[in-house]
């Protein structure tokens, strides 16, 4: 048993000091016979107390290794961190490009089905401008054939209409804007109404609503609506998906029924869109709507 006394403390201190010296020698490169012999002898002499001494000498070893590798290691770490940051940036860019490529494929598919001639564009900013609450700026303008009162779509459906066109950029009023008003009709029945972002008196609070003029017409959650189309396709071409009915409100004494609509397009995360510079020869009717889920397939 180890007894605490001045002599024993002195012996322990000497052993610790010797262990530290040997640890430093052991960290040095090379096969010096003197240090090699010292290390070999030390392994026999200090094996019984190696466990306790290692706890004391570990911080010293770590500090020595840090000093030995200091400048070069710091530079290497910096190089690796920089390379890692570049790889992460490239990965994000590749993922973004892949996402945009998929959006462009969807856009071309929709325009092909509808017979629309489009100019692809990117929604670069979302702004509040010209008294409109919900607008977006596109990176195309009159130099690309874009003009005021043209329909804007993406791969899912209606985005809005162009309200201002400069040479290189244009401003789009989104379908969810409070001043937006889009002639629309129900899938199948063709019953006519108006879709817009403004809250109809007595109607539901929603980003997009649909006011159906025929009080006797059947309308219920799950029904889908598409653009009715304007004269010569200005400002809206026909057949573009607008959204899906979520709930229907009927106010006493009202001359119409109002439905809350889930927009076909996520207007908060627009990226790749298309400006329709040429409308279809024939009304595509409901052909641009995606197939409805098969109830049998869910069982």
DOTORNU-552398 format. One record per residue (C-alpha): residue number from 1; chain; x, y, z. Coordinates in nm, 4 decimals. Layout:
BEGIN
NODE    n  chain      east     north        up
NODE  NUM      A         X         Y         Z
...
***
This chain:
BEGIN
NODE    n  chain      east     north        up
NODE    1      A    0.0000    0.0000    0.0000
NODE    2      A    0.1228    0.3477   -0.0848
NODE    3      A    0.1793    0.5683    0.2248
NODE    4      A    0.1801    0.9437    0.2045
NODE    5      A    0.5134    1.0816    0.3294
NODE    6      A    0.7657    1.3423    0.2110
NODE    7      A    0.9881    1.0668    0.0758
NODE    8      A    0.7086    0.8860   -0.1081
NODE    9      A    0.5823    1.2098   -0.2622
NODE   10      A    0.9359    1.2858   -0.3856
NODE   11      A    0.9643    0.9405   -0.5431
NODE   12      A    0.6251    0.9781   -0.7156
NODE   13      A    0.7180    1.3218   -0.8492
NODE   14      A    1.0439    1.1816   -0.9886
NODE   15      A    0.8590    0.8994   -1.1600
NODE   16      A    0.6034    1.1350   -1.3147
NODE   17      A    0.8796    1.3642   -1.4412
NODE   18      A    1.0671    1.0695   -1.5884
NODE   19      A    0.7487    0.9469   -1.7581
NODE   20      A    0.6885    1.2881   -1.9136
NODE   21      A    1.0444    1.2987   -2.0514
NODE   22      A    1.0132    0.9522   -2.1976
NODE   23      A    0.6728    1.0354   -2.3466
NODE   24      A    0.8233    1.3327   -2.5278
NODE   25      A    1.1155    1.1200   -2.6501
NODE   26      A    0.8731    0.8569   -2.7689
NODE   27      A    0.6840    1.1136   -2.9778
NODE   28      A    0.9993    1.2047   -3.1702
NODE   29      A    1.0629    1.0479   -3.5108
NODE   30      A    1.3671    0.8308   -3.5703
NODE   31      A    1.5316    0.5177   -3.4213
NODE   32      A    1.7965    0.6682   -3.1927
NODE   33      A    1.9580    0.3735   -2.9983
NODE   34      A    1.9873    0.5796   -2.6808
NODE   35      A    1.6271    0.6816   -2.6685
NODE   36      A    1.5231    0.3383   -2.7888
NODE   37      A    1.7039    0.1738   -2.4964
NODE   38      A    1.5561    0.4253   -2.2564
NODE   39      A    1.2096    0.3509   -2.3838
NODE   40      A    1.2604   -0.0242   -2.3557
NODE   41      A    1.3862    0.0066   -1.9981
NODE   42      A    1.1106    0.2418   -1.9048
NODE   43      A    0.8431   -0.0011   -2.0208
NODE   44      A    0.9654   -0.2502   -1.7575
NODE   45      A    1.0241    0.0015   -1.4827
NODE   46      A    0.6977    0.1902   -1.5123
NODE   47      A    0.4505   -0.0744   -1.6248
NODE   48      A    0.2990   -0.1186   -1.2731
NODE   49      A    0.2091    0.2508   -1.2449
NODE   50      A    0.1343    0.3256   -1.6152
NODE   51      A   -0.2375    0.3549   -1.5583
NODE   52      A   -0.2099    0.6266   -1.2953
NODE   53      A    0.0706    0.8178   -1.4652
NODE   54      A   -0.1083    0.8223   -1.8041
NODE   55      A   -0.3850    1.0344   -1.6562
NODE   56      A   -0.1285    1.2899   -1.5459
NODE   57      A    0.0754    1.2877   -1.8677
NODE   58      A   -0.2114    1.2819   -2.1218
NODE   59      A   -0.2570    1.6623   -2.1291
NODE   60      A    0.1173    1.7035   -2.1748
NODE   61      A    0.1196    1.4605   -2.4686
NODE   62      A   -0.1737    1.6359   -2.6312
NODE   63      A   -0.0111    1.9749   -2.5926
NODE   64      A    0.3165    1.8440   -2.7348
NODE   65      A    0.1392    1.6928   -3.0375
NODE   66      A   -0.0466    2.0178   -3.1023
NODE   67      A    0.2768    2.2161   -3.0887
NODE   68      A    0.4577    1.9629   -3.3102
NODE   69      A    0.1877    1.9781   -3.5809
NODE   70      A    0.0575    2.3326   -3.5142
NODE   71      A    0.1084    2.5523   -3.8219
NODE   72      A    0.0874    2.2741   -4.0839
NODE   73      A   -0.2149    2.1132   -3.9206
NODE   74      A   -0.3997    2.4444   -3.8985
NODE   75      A   -0.3351    2.5120   -4.2656
NODE   76      A   -0.4499    2.1636   -4.3636
NODE   77      A   -0.7682    2.1953   -4.1577
NODE   78      A   -0.8400    2.5292   -4.3239
NODE   79      A   -0.7891    2.3726   -4.6679
NODE   80      A   -1.0228    2.0843   -4.5856
NODE   81      A   -1.2908    2.3171   -4.4506
NODE   82      A   -1.2719    2.5291   -4.7655
NODE   83      A   -1.2937    2.2224   -4.9906
NODE   84      A   -1.5898    2.0939   -4.7875
NODE   85      A   -1.7701    2.4262   -4.8226
NODE   86      A   -1.7172    2.4178   -5.2010
NODE   87      A   -1.8541    2.0640   -5.2230
NODE   88      A   -2.1608    2.1580   -5.0190
NODE   89      A   -2.2189    2.4595   -5.2457
NODE   90      A   -2.1890    2.2426   -5.5571
NODE   91      A   -2.4306    1.9904   -5.4089
NODE   92      A   -2.6886    2.2578   -5.3298
NODE   93      A   -2.6494    2.3981   -5.6812
NODE   94      A   -2.6921    2.0537   -5.8367
NODE   95      A   -3.0043    1.9880   -5.6289
NODE   96      A   -3.1437    2.3300   -5.7253
NODE   97      A   -3.0714    2.2700   -6.0942
NODE   98      A   -3.2372    1.9301   -6.0737
NODE   99      A   -3.5435    2.0843   -5.9098
NODE  100      A   -3.5675    2.3507   -6.1791
NODE  101      A   -3.5252    2.0925   -6.4534
NODE  102      A   -3.8197    1.8989   -6.3100
NODE  103      A   -4.0285    2.2170   -6.2886
NODE  104      A   -3.9437    2.2982   -6.6505
NODE  105      A   -4.0489    1.9478   -6.7576
NODE  106      A   -4.3829    1.9950   -6.5799
NODE  107      A   -4.4263    2.3367   -6.7412
NODE  108      A   -4.3553    2.2042   -7.0914
NODE  109      A   -4.5927    1.9141   -7.0310
NODE  110      A   -4.8763    2.1471   -6.9299
NODE  111      A   -4.8159    2.3893   -7.2163
NODE  112      A   -4.7963    2.1015   -7.4644
NODE  113      A   -5.1285    1.9562   -7.3493
NODE  114      A   -5.2943    2.2962   -7.3556
NODE  115      A   -5.1485    2.4077   -7.6859
NODE  116      A   -4.9976    2.7186   -7.5253
NODE  117      A   -4.6945    2.8948   -7.6678
NODE  118      A   -4.4849    3.0000   -7.3711
NODE  119      A   -4.1718    3.1911   -7.2779
NODE  120      A   -4.0026    3.0197   -6.9796
NODE  121      A   -3.9000    3.2513   -6.6963
NODE  122      A   -3.7932    3.2588   -6.3346
NODE  123      A   -3.9762    3.4357   -6.0541
NODE  124      A   -3.6840    3.6253   -5.9024
NODE  125      A   -3.8625    3.8251   -5.6318
NODE  126      A   -4.1950    3.8544   -5.4534
NODE  127      A   -4.2889    4.2187   -5.4032
NODE  128      A   -4.5731    4.4524   -5.3204
NODE  129      A   -4.6036    4.6962   -5.6061
NODE  130      A   -4.8449    4.9203   -5.7915
NODE  131      A   -5.1109    4.8819   -5.5242
NODE  132      A   -5.1136    4.5021   -5.5577
NODE  133      A   -5.0505    4.2937   -5.2491
NODE  134      A   -4.9367    3.9725   -5.4173
NODE  135      A   -4.7006    4.0108   -5.7114
NODE  136      A   -4.3800    3.8548   -5.8449
NODE  137      A   -4.1058    3.9836   -6.0722
NODE  138      A   -3.9984    3.7702   -6.3685
NODE  139      A   -3.6627    3.7808   -6.5447
NODE  140      A   -3.8195    3.8227   -6.8923
NODE  141      A   -3.9798    4.1222   -7.0590
NODE  142      A   -4.0751    4.2774   -7.3911
NODE  143      A   -3.7410    4.1738   -7.5437
NODE  144      A   -3.8659    3.8137   -7.5084
NODE  145      A   -4.2146    3.8870   -7.6413
NODE  146      A   -4.3808    3.9394   -7.3037
NODE  147      A   -4.6576    4.1995   -7.2884
NODE  148      A   -4.9092    4.3272   -7.0380
NODE  149      A   -5.2200    4.1126   -6.9802
NODE  150      A   -5.0619    3.7793   -7.0656
NODE  151      A   -5.1368    3.4644   -6.8661
NODE  152      A   -4.8616    3.3216   -6.6430
NODE  153      A   -4.8568    2.9525   -6.5523
NODE  154      A   -4.6278    2.6895   -6.4053
NODE  155      A   -4.6378    2.3110   -6.4262
NODE  156      A   -4.9303    2.2887   -6.1828
NODE  157      A   -5.1603    2.5626   -6.3096
NODE  158      A   -5.2437    2.9312   -6.2937
NODE  159      A   -4.9906    3.1731   -6.1447
NODE  160      A   -5.1502    3.5028   -6.2506
NODE  161      A   -5.1250    3.7657   -6.5219
NODE  162      A   -4.8665    4.0194   -6.6361
NODE  163      A   -4.9534    4.3694   -6.5176
NODE  164      A   -4.6353    4.5467   -6.6247
NODE  165      A   -4.3685    4.4592   -6.8809
NODE  166      A   -4.0281    4.6223   -6.9093
NODE  167      A   -3.7580    4.5323   -7.1585
NODE  168      A   -3.5892    4.2677   -6.9426
NODE  169      A   -3.8319    4.2111   -6.6538
NODE  170      A   -4.2052    4.1986   -6.5913
NODE  171      A   -4.4416    4.2079   -6.2960
NODE  172      A   -4.7065    3.9436   -6.2386
NODE  173      A   -5.0202    3.9903   -6.0330
NODE  174      A   -5.0719    3.6571   -5.8586
NODE  175      A   -5.4107    3.4873   -5.8645
NODE  176      A   -5.4230    3.5238   -5.4846
NODE  177      A   -5.3987    3.9039   -5.4968
NODE  178      A   -5.6966    4.0827   -5.3440
NODE  179      A   -5.7631    4.2664   -5.6713
NODE  180      A   -5.7334    3.9553   -5.8868
NODE  181      A   -6.0443    3.8311   -6.0660
NODE  182      A   -6.0365    3.5274   -6.2923
NODE  183      A   -6.3280    3.3873   -6.4874
NODE  184      A   -6.3427    3.0161   -6.4075
NODE  185      A   -6.5683    2.7149   -6.4469
NODE  186      A   -6.6295    2.3874   -6.2688
NODE  187      A   -6.4788    2.0698   -6.4076
NODE  188      A   -6.7377    1.8594   -6.5857
NODE  189      A   -7.0476    2.0751   -6.5486
NODE  190      A   -6.8801    2.3868   -6.6823
NODE  191      A   -7.0769    2.6072   -6.4409
NODE  192      A   -6.9290    2.9571   -6.4422
NODE  193      A   -6.8016    3.1733   -6.1585
NODE  194      A   -6.5157    3.3996   -6.0547
NODE  195      A   -6.2002    3.3027   -5.8686
NODE  196      A   -6.0025    3.5641   -5.6782
NODE  197      A   -5.8005    3.6488   -5.3729
NODE  198      A   -6.0516    3.8950   -5.2280
NODE  199      A   -6.2790    3.7776   -4.9496
NODE  200      A   -6.6376    3.7699   -5.0692
NODE  201      A   -6.8895    3.9150   -4.8169
NODE  202      A   -7.0373    3.6247   -4.6261
NODE  203      A   -6.7811    3.3896   -4.7746
NODE  204      A   -6.4920    3.1980   -4.6186
NODE  205      A   -6.1524    3.3360   -4.5296
NODE  206      A   -5.9099    3.1816   -4.7786
NODE  207      A   -5.6171    3.2709   -5.0023
NODE  208      A   -5.8366    3.1919   -5.3001
NODE  209      A   -6.2154    3.1830   -5.3289
NODE  210      A   -6.4576    3.0843   -5.6009
NODE  211      A   -6.7969    3.2506   -5.6375
NODE  212      A   -7.0405    3.0328   -5.8290
NODE  213      A   -7.3193    3.2344   -5.9879
NODE  214      A   -7.5789    2.9574   -6.0268
NODE  215      A   -7.7347    2.8923   -5.6859
NODE  216      A   -7.8838    2.5670   -5.8114
NODE  217      A   -7.5595    2.4285   -5.9478
NODE  218      A   -7.4000    2.1431   -5.7580
NODE  219      A   -7.0661    2.2215   -5.5966
NODE  220      A   -6.8872    2.0379   -5.3167
NODE  221      A   -6.5408    1.9797   -5.1694
NODE  222      A   -6.3095    1.8062   -5.4140
NODE  223      A   -6.4527    1.9777   -5.7216
NODE  224      A   -6.1867    2.1357   -5.9409
NODE  225      A   -6.1962    2.4591   -6.1384
NODE  226      A   -6.0146    2.5796   -6.4508
NODE  227      A   -5.9893    2.9142   -6.6263
NODE  228      A   -6.2868    3.0012   -6.8433
NODE  229      A   -6.0747    3.1964   -7.0892
NODE  230      A   -6.0962    3.5576   -7.2039
NODE  231      A   -6.1622    3.7067   -7.5445
NODE  232      A   -5.8621    3.6176   -7.7619
NODE  233      A   -5.6943    3.4739   -7.4521
NODE  234      A   -5.6319    3.8137   -7.2907
NODE  235      A   -5.5648    3.8213   -7.0021
NODE  236      A   -5.6440    3.4525   -6.9398
NODE  237      A   -5.6259    3.1570   -7.1738
NODE  238      A   -5.8787    2.8752   -7.1190
NODE  239      A   -5.8308    2.5417   -6.9450
NODE  240      A   -5.5594    2.6278   -6.6917
NODE  241      A   -5.6078    2.4529   -6.3541
NODE  242      A   -5.6948    2.7058   -6.0840
NODE  243      A   -5.7558    2.4960   -5.7745
NODE  244      A   -5.9711    2.2518   -5.5789
NODE  245      A   -6.2787    2.3330   -5.3699
NODE  246      A   -6.2219    2.2793   -4.9964
NODE  247      A   -6.5496    2.3983   -4.8458
NODE  248      A   -6.8675    2.5708   -4.9617
NODE  249      A   -7.0479    2.8580   -4.7887
NODE  250      A   -7.4045    2.9640   -4.8522
NODE  251      A   -7.5214    3.2862   -4.6893
NODE  252      A   -7.8931    3.3542   -4.6319
NODE  253      A   -8.0295    3.5792   -4.9062
NODE  254      A   -7.7134    3.5451   -5.1153
NODE  255      A   -7.7396    3.5295   -5.4932
NODE  256      A   -7.4356    3.3061   -5.5271
NODE  257      A   -7.2402    3.0415   -5.3418
NODE  258      A   -6.8807    3.0902   -5.2379
NODE  259      A   -6.6187    2.8203   -5.1939
NODE  260      A   -6.2780    2.8235   -5.0313
NODE  261      A   -6.0291    2.6941   -5.2870
NODE  262      A   -5.6881    2.5308   -5.2459
NODE  263      A   -5.4805    2.6869   -5.5288
NODE  264      A   -5.3244    2.4494   -5.7798
NODE  265      A   -5.0030    2.6517   -5.7489
NODE  266      A   -4.7964    2.7224   -5.4387
NODE  267      A   -4.7642    3.0971   -5.4926
NODE  268      A   -4.5289    3.1354   -5.1956
NODE  269      A   -4.2508    2.9307   -5.3560
NODE  270      A   -4.2556    3.0190   -5.7244
NODE  271      A   -3.9469    2.9514   -5.9321
NODE  272      A   -3.9811    2.8297   -6.2917
NODE  273      A   -4.2880    2.9699   -6.4677
NODE  274      A   -4.4048    3.0378   -6.8226
NODE  275      A   -4.5638    3.3426   -6.9834
NODE  276      A   -4.8247    3.2400   -7.2415
NODE  277      A   -4.7431    3.4457   -7.5519
NODE  278      A   -4.9764    3.2468   -7.7755
NODE  279      A   -5.3078    3.0843   -7.6843
NODE  280      A   -5.4472    2.7497   -7.8026
NODE  281      A   -5.6486    2.7027   -8.1198
NODE  282      A   -5.9083    2.5042   -7.9268
NODE  283      A   -6.0234    2.5154   -7.5653
NODE  284      A   -5.8449    2.2296   -7.3843
NODE  285      A   -6.1393    2.2072   -7.1460
NODE  286      A   -6.0477    1.9776   -6.8535
NODE  287      A   -5.7592    1.7947   -7.0200
NODE  288      A   -5.4905    1.9760   -6.8165
NODE  289      A   -5.6264    1.8561   -6.4843
NODE  290      A   -5.4273    1.5662   -6.3342
NODE  291      A   -5.6062    1.2320   -6.3036
NODE  292      A   -5.8194    1.2068   -5.9932
NODE  293      A   -5.7054    0.9545   -5.7277
NODE  294      A   -5.8582    0.6111   -5.7688
NODE  295      A   -6.0609    0.5318   -5.4506
NODE  296      A   -6.0083    0.1601   -5.5177
NODE  297      A   -5.6326    0.2132   -5.5159
NODE  298      A   -5.6352    0.3275   -5.1531
NODE  299      A   -5.7830    0.0011   -5.0252
***
